[in-house]
Amino acid sequence: MNLIKILTDIGFSKKEADIYIALLELGETAPSIIAKKTDIKRPTVYITLENLKKRGIVSHKKKKNALYYSAINPKVLLEDQNRRVKNLEKTIPKLLTLKDRYNISPQISIFEGEEGVIHVMEDSLTSTDEILCWSSAGRALKEDYFKEYHSQYVKKKNKKNIFIRGLFLYEKEGLQFKKLSEKEKREIYLIPKEKFNFENEINIYNDKLSIISYKDKMGVIIQNAAIADTQRSIFNFAFEYAKMLEKDILTDEDRAYLNNK
């Protein structure tokens, strides 16, 4: 195995690893000889040796007004790593407690501007399951930047095989989205705009809830499992109700449009 890589993996710099290995090979020796063997400039060798000495990895002796350095036994390195692992094992329960405390408190991130909105949309593509979506397609498609981005979003979503269940407002754009449902991996039900009008889009996925205002060019991501699960339950309730509502609002013309593939 590559000795340099092994040492850098446990915290040595490349130069520290070179010098430590040279000392193991040479035994007790002067910095000038180490510099020649490692092809590292002598001032750098002195500085590196001092750093290693402070960490207890090398020791030195003075002979005839000159310093000679030697490396500690590699077994001591192993013992040191074992101590670190044991200390980490003792610390893990405390770290997990901090993590649990962090997870309880909602983490709220706000993003502004067109790039901010797109960032929020991109984050939904981290979903490991379906995305639940409340949307006013008409409101979203009024914004040129969203229209340009939306086709890219759909391609990425389909490539990742992420399915969307959505509640969309009953309007021309909502019908268009519903018609493309099979192609774009969605199941959509339309709800009456005059009763349940909303402008913002809400997406629920993983342990997150995102809210997007296309008009104001801003988005919010709330990360908290309890909040996401509660919103998921509310959505599922509304989704079942929307199945019944849609039957009463779709016209024969709408149905003909939707069935015309």
N, C-alpha and C positions, 0 to 999 in steps of 0.2 A: 504493500500500500504506500501511497505518497506520504512520507513523513511530514513534509511541509504542510500539506492539507490537514493532516490529523492535528498538528499543533495549532494551526490557525483556527480550526474548528473549536478548540477549547480556549481560545482567547489570545493566542500569540499573534503579533503582526508578522508579516512576511520576513522582515529583517530580523525580528526577535527569534523566529524559528530557525532562520539560516545560522545565526550566531550561536544559538543553543546547540544545534546539531554539530556545528564546527567544534564547540568546546567538548562535546562528548567524544568526538573523534580524536581531538588533539590532547585532551587532558589539560592540566594546568598550563596556561600559556599567556603570552602578552597580547595586548590589543593590536599591535602592529602585525602580528602573525595571523590573527583572526581576520584583519582587514585584507591581507593578501589572499587568504583561503576563500573568503566569501565574496571578494571583489566589492566590498562595501567601503566607502571612504572612512578614513581613520576617525575623524571627528564624530561621524555618525555612529561608529562602533562604540566609542567612549560613552556617548549619550545613551545608546541602547543598553549597554552593559550596566550602566547606573540604574536605568529603569528596571532591568531584570533583577539587579541586586536588591532594590527596594521591595520587590515582590517576593524575595527569598528564593529566586530561581537560580541565581549564580552567587558564588562567594568570591572573595579575593584575598590575596596575601601580598605583603610588601617585601620585595627582595632587592637589596642594593638600590634603594630609592626608586624602584620600578614596581608597578602593580601587575600581578599575575592573577588571572581569573580561572575559575573552574565551575563546571555545571553541577547542579545537585543531581542525585540519583533519580532517574526517571520514575522509580517506584513512588517517590515522594509526590510527584505530579499526580499519579493515580490516586494516592491517598487524599490529596487535596480535592480532586474531582469528586471522590466518593463523599467527602465531607459536604461539598456543595450540594450534591444530590440529596443527601439526608436532610440538609437544612431546607432545601426546596420542598421536600416531601412534608416536612413539619409545617411549612408556610402555606402550602396549597389550601388547607381548609379555611385559613383567613382570607386568602385571595378569592376563593369561591364565595365567601360571605360578602365580600365587596362587590363581586360580580352580581350576586342575587339582589343586593341592595340597589345596584345600578339599574338592573332590569325592572325593578318595581317602579322606579321613578320614570315617567314618560320622557323620552328624549325627543326634543322638538327642534327641527331644522327648518329655516326659512330661506327660500331661494327667490331671487328677484330677476326680472328681465326675461327676454326670450330664451336665453341660454339657461336661466334658472328653471323655467318651465320645462324645457327639454330634458334637463338633468332629472327632474322629478319623474317625468315619463320614462326615462331610461332606467331609473331605479326600480320601477315596477317590473322590468324585464329580469330582475333577480328572483322573481317569484319561483318557488319550487313546486307550486300547485297552480290552481286557477286564480284568476284575478276577478274580483267582484267590482262592478263598475256602475256608478250613477253618472249619466252624462246627458248634456244638451249638445248634441252634434251640431245643431244649427248655430249655437253660440260659438263653439270651437272653430267651425269652418269659416266664420267671419274673419278670422285672423290669418293673414297670408302666411306667416311663419309656421303656423300649425299645419296648414294645408300642404306646405312643402315638406314638412317633417313626417306627416302622418303615414305616407306610403312606406317610408323607411322603417318606421316603427312596426307596421304590420308585417313587413318582411322579416324583421328580426324576431318578432313574437312568434310567427309561424315556424321559423327555423328552429326556435327553441321549444316548439310544440306546447306553447302556453295557451290555454283556453280561457276565454272570457265569458262570464255570464253578466249580462248587462240590463239595466233599466234605463231606457232612453225616452226622451219626450216624444210624443206623437207630433211629428212635423215632417216636412219633406226629407230633410237630411236623416232623420231617424229611420224613415222607411228605406232610404238608400243603404244605411248601415245594416238594417235587418235583412235586406235582399242579399247582401254579400256575406251573410253570417256563415254559411257552410264553407265558403271559399276562405274566409278569414278567421275560421275557428272561433265562432261566437255563438252564443244563444241569447237572443235579445227579446225582451217584451216591451211594448210601447205603453206609456201611461199618459193620460190626458194632460196637456200643457196648461189648460185653464184652471185645473184643480191642483196640480202638483208642480208648478213651475219652479225651476231652479236654474241658475246660470253656472255655478261652479261644478267641476267634475270631481268625483270622489272615487278613489281606487282602494280596495282592501286586498292585501296580499301578505303572506307570511305573518310576521308580527307587526305589520305596519299599516298605517292609514295615511293616504296622501290626499290633499285637497288642492285643486288647481283653479285659479281664476285666469282664463285665457285673456279676458278683457283687460285686467289689471296687470297682466304679465307677472304673476307671482305664484309660488307654490309652497306648500307646507308638508313636511313629512313628520308624522308622529309615530314613534316606535315604542310600542308597549303591548305585550301579548294580551293583557286583559282588555284593553281598549279595542284592539283589533278583533278579538273574539266577540265582544259585545256588538260591535258594528256588523260583524259577519252574521250574527243571529238576527239583527234588525233587517239586514239586507235579505236574508233568506225568507223571513216573514213577508216582506214586501214583494219579493219575487213570486211567491205563490199567489199572492193577491193580484199581482199584475197579469198573471195568466188569465184570470177571469175578466179583468177590466178590458184587456185588449180585444176580447171577442166582441165587446159592445161598441168599440170605437172604430174598428176597421171597416171601411166601406167595401162594397163589391169591387169597386175600381182599385182599391188598395190591394185586395187579395189577388186580383188579376195581375197587377204589377209585380207582386211578390212571387207569384207562381210562374211568371214569364222569365225563365232562365236564359 
